[in-house]
Amino acid sequence: MLLTPREEIESRIQKFQQELAGKELDGAVIVLNSDMFYLAGTVQNAQLFVPAQGEPVLMIRKSLRRGQEESPLKNVVPMKSVKDMPGILQSFGYGSMGRIGLEFDVLPVNNLTTYQRAFPNTAFLDVSPLLRKIRMIKSPFEIEQVRAAMRILDAGFAEIPRVLREGMREVELASYLEAAMRRAGLAGNAKMRAFNQDYYLGNVCVGSSGAMASGMDGSVSGCGLTPAWPQGAGNKIIKRNEVVFVDYVGVANGYCGDQTRVFCIGQLPPKMEQAFKEAMMINEQMLSILKPGTAAEEPYLLAVKIAEELGYKEHFLGYREDRARFVGHGVGLETDEMPVFAPGLKNPIVPGMVFALEPKFVFEEGAIGTESTYVMTEDGPECLSITPQAIGYIE
């Protein structure tokens, strides 16, 4: 089992502490699994206190033993209740703190009131933007984990031509894909930070099911098997000459990679083949303008402009009123990280950012397009995806 190196954790803590000091915070309490793993190297039922100066304290309800084995932090201690936190922190020299940061974008109100009772003289402020800013730039170690996730995806997608056959259901194809990914080392499901944006691993959509939208913030959702989980593979039967749209996330050591590929038994209609070629062209055009310093909105604005000029206004990034408002997103410990390639976002794309670009078209008869994961380097985007982007035709 791969553990996060000590120097990796120390570097992340140092960057976070600089941000805390810049906001004149005494420290921050971290509880979200992805943030805790990023800063502590373990995911437990715990509270991680990161001071603006000094050693962090990881206070664990369960499992202390595993947390001590996995985390390189110096101070990993037991804790029965949040009520014990002030005393524990006092014992490490962290007392009378006036300003503490919390992850406001994911923290339940009940948890906030618990902290307010435990620290009655403390003001609580939001540190989620600080964490997301730090996590946006990946280290070489993190990029290697994304590469591993892409290898898992490639193993899964390589299984599709071997098993895809006319008459099988979407969910059957998904089961073969997921089993192959699991054998290749798939470790867990894909995390999303946004509230109520549940996500499993991806979707398999055949023909018209690719046009079925849901509340998921994306271009293509799939029908799913039930209204309780209105996304992903359903029971639609795979037929000849229909697009088989496969959008999946691979996970390795907590890190995600994202890609979409399309397949077909027989031959796609000319309309769908042409749309695929134009999605690929849009992808290349976006890559051509992506350089260190490019504003995050620019690839989106360019992609939408081209799509509209080609006559796809009602079909690009979704169908009609269900169109998504982004053409790419960051990936890492979560599948909805920064940067987001969307209108109005001026933040520059810089080396170390890892992201997926996903120009897609959705028609009543199906969804088609492409998605690959990239890392920004000093010389421009490097594609981390392995699976060929061409339509996978099967006779």
C-alpha positions, 0 to 999 in steps of 0.5 A, a space after each residue: 500500500 502506497 503511503 504519501 511521503 513525509 516530505 510531500 505532506 510537509 510541503 503541503 502543510 507549509 503552503 497551507 500555513 502560509 495561506 493561514 498566516 496571510 489571512 491572520 488565522 490562528 489555524 484551521 480544523 480540517 474534516 473533509 476526507 479529501 482535504 484530510 488525506 491531502 494534509 495528513 495522508 490518512 482518512 479517519 474519523 478525525 479532526 485535523 488542526 493545522 496551526 498557522 505556525 507549529 506542528 499539526 495535531 491529528 485528533 482521531 476517534 477511529 481508527 487511531 492505530 491506522 491513522 498512526 500507521 499511515 500519517 507521517 504527522 508527528 502528533 497523532 492522538 486519540 480524541 473521544 469528542 469535539 468537546 475534548 479539542 480545546 484541552 488537547 490543543 492546549 496541551 500542545 500549546 495552542 490556546 486562546 485562539 481568536 480566529 480558526 478556519 473551517 471548510 465552509 463549503 462542505 461543513 454541516 451547520 450542526 458541526 459548526 455549532 458544535 465548534 462554536 460551543 467548544 470554542 465560544 470566544 473564537 471567530 470561524 472563517 472559511 478556508 476552503 478557497 485557500 485549500 482549493 487554491 493549494 490543491 490546484 497545483 499538483 506536485 510530481 508525486 501527485 501527477 504520477 498518481 494521476 498517470 496511474 489512474 489513467 493506466 487503470 482507465 486504459 485497462 478498462 477501456 481496452 476491455 470494451 472491444 473484447 466484450 461489446 456485442 449487440 443485444 447486451 445492456 448498458 449495465 452489462 457493458 459497464 460491469 465488464 469495464 468496471 471489473 477490468 478497472 478493478 483488476 488493474 487497481 481501481 481504488 475507490 469511487 470518484 469523489 465530488 466536492 460540490 453539495 449533492 453531486 453524487 458520482 460513482 465512476 461514470 456512465 455508459 450511454 447507448 444511443 438516445 440514453 445519451 440525451 437523458 439529462 439529470 441534476 448532475 453538473 455535466 454534459 451527459 448523465 445517462 439514464 441510470 437504473 432508478 430515479 434514486 440514482 438518475 445517472 450512469 448505465 441503465 437497461 437500454 439494449 445495445 444495437 448496431 450503428 448506434 453510438 456507445 458513449 463511455 465516460 469514466 473516472 479512474 482512481 489510483 491512490 485517491 487521485 482521479 483521471 477522467 476520460 470519454 471514448 466512443 464505440 460502435 458496432 457497425 457504422 455510425 450515421 454520417 451526422 454522428 461521425 461528423 460531430 465527432 470530427 468536429 469535437 476533436 477539432 474543437 479539442 485541438 483548437 482549445 489545446 492550441 491556445 492553452 499555454 501557461 498564463 492562459 485565462 481559464 475562460 478562454 478555451 471555453 469561449 473559443 469552444 462555444 464560438 466554434 460550436 455555434 459557428 458550426 451550427 451546434 448551439 443547441 447541442 454543445 455540452 448538452 442538449 438545449 436547456 440542459 447544457 453545461 456551462 463549462 468545457 473542462 475541469 480540474 481533477 485530483 483527489 476530487 473530480 470537480 477541482 479547480 481550474 474550471 474552464 467556464 465563462 467569467 473565470 480569469 485565473 491563469 492556467 499554470 504548470 502543475 494544474 491537471 485538468 480534463 477537457 471535454 468537448 461533447 455534442 448531445 442530440 436526441 439520438 445520442 451523445 458523442 465527443 471526447 474527453 482526456 486528462 492533461 497536465 499543464 507543463 512549461 511548454 503547454 498541455 501534456 496528455 496523460 490519457 493513454 487510450 486512443 481517441 478514435 471511434 472504436 468500431 467493432 464488426 
